[in-house]
């Protein structure tokens, strides 16, 4: 379309920075506001899957991410003692789409901020209210300013103020699991991919992220709770004391309570992702469990497809309808598969382990191969 006017992006996480870079690359006039007073990606680490890396390459951030992270060649499921239940070859699974990259979130955000450097950004600022008509969206921001925009993109996460202002309705729901995420200085030859060590009602994941560091994430099925920072490292060690091998080595390598992030797994499934000239992307639209590890990659795909659809479609609202129609089936697939993986891992260990030994690699292939096609 001929450029419709200014676009406001709310949120400076993976979704917001990727859409900022993508819109700038297509020549759109965009600006970004981020609630945090400083850049703080949080979350420790992430595995950027090949379909996400494909987008990063399109916006000029792929090479930086590949340099900063570690290539993940395999996806393993083990029992809590370390016995291998399933070992899948990720290079064969994804083919020529590209590698999977384990990377610290801070390094990923550095690459995204560099790619989006041409887009003006205001920190410590968020959307407080908005109204719209057929001509555009009137937005009031937390710093007291107000402005008119042709389009507002809500990339502001699970608690999205843009979602609440434009669509209202229910927010995210607790997914039944708490997760502890951290980084530790652990280098091991056995860590050439992502590993899930499984117990009864819990698992611990390990993912190398480069520079001799490893991302660890411990999930426990339990009621939602608050885990205070003081003493968190020792409590985490006790929670996973029954695990052996690399998990014990990882827990021993943790250096302090403050480096461990704890939070709930939350789901969000909305009937609508846009209203008029306001559209949601990433977790603001469709957060799900991390069982497929696709949250970041789905946000990146959202961002690229939105920019591409705006470029190729006349009329903002028509473009947003087409964006949702194109993205919904793929996102629904990931959410269904995330739920299926969670249900499988929640089976009694004997039944779960048998399934993984017999069909684990085939199940992984069936779940991920549809995402090898372009979004």
C-alpha positions, 0 to 999 in steps of 0.5 A: 500500500502507499504508506498510510501514515505514522505507525505506533509500536507499543512494546520493545521486546522480541515482537516489538523490535522485530516489527520495528525493524521489518516496518523500517525495512519496508519504508514505513514511518514507525516509532516505538514506545517501551514501558521499561525505563531501561532495556531489560529483556529478562528471561535469561536465554532462548532457543531461536528456532530456524523459522525465527532465524529465517525472519532475523535474516530478512531484517538483517539481524541473523548473522549477529545472532548466529555469531553471538549464540550456539548452534543446537544440533540435537533435541534430547529427552532424558529421564531424571537420571540422564538416560536418553529417551529420545535423540532427534537430529535438528539439522535433518529435521529443519533441512536448509531452513537454517540452524537452531540457535541458543542465545542469551536474551540480552544478546538477542535484544542487542541484535534486534535493537541494532536492526531497529536502530532507524526507528525512534524509541521512547523508554519509560512510556506506554499507552494509557488510552486510545480511541479510533475512527475510520481516519486513524487512532488517537493515542494518549501516552503515559508521559502526558503526550497525545498523537494521531496514528494510522495504525497501532501495533500492540507488541506489549506482552501478556499484560498488554495495555493496548489489548485492554484498551482496544479489545477488553475481555479476559486476560491470560490464564495460569497454565498450571506450571511455574518456571525458574530460568537462569544462566550458569557458566557450564560448558560440557561436550554433551551439550550440543543441543537442547535437553529436557530431563524429565521427572514426575510432574517436573522437568529441567531443560538445558540449552547452550547459549555460547561463551561457555554459558548454559541456559537452564529452565526448571518447570514444576506443575503446581499451584501458582505461587511467589518465590521470593528472591532471597534463598531462591538458588538453594530452594531451586537446588532442593526442588531438583535434588533428585536429578543427576548428571548435567542438571546437578552440575548446572545447579551447582554452577549457579552463582546467586539468587538474583540471577534466577528468574521465576514466574508462571506459565500463562496462556492467552487465546483470543477470538480477535487479534485486531479491532479497526486500526489496532492489531496485536502480535506476539504474546499480546495476542497468543501466548502459550506454554514453552513446550514447543519453544516457539514463542519468540519465533511466532512473534518474529513471524508475526512481525515479518508477516504484518509488515509484508501484508501492509506493504502488499495490501491497500487499506489498513483494515483490509491488511489486518484482516489478511494478516490474521487470516494468514497467521491464525492457522499457524499459531493455532497449530503451535498452541495445539502442539504445545498443549499436546506435548504438555499432556504427553509429558504429564503422563505417568513416567512409565507410559511417557518414557515408553512413548518417547523411546518408541516414537519421540523423534517421529513426534518431534518431526511431525510437530515441527516440519510444518513450520519449515515452510515460509509463514 
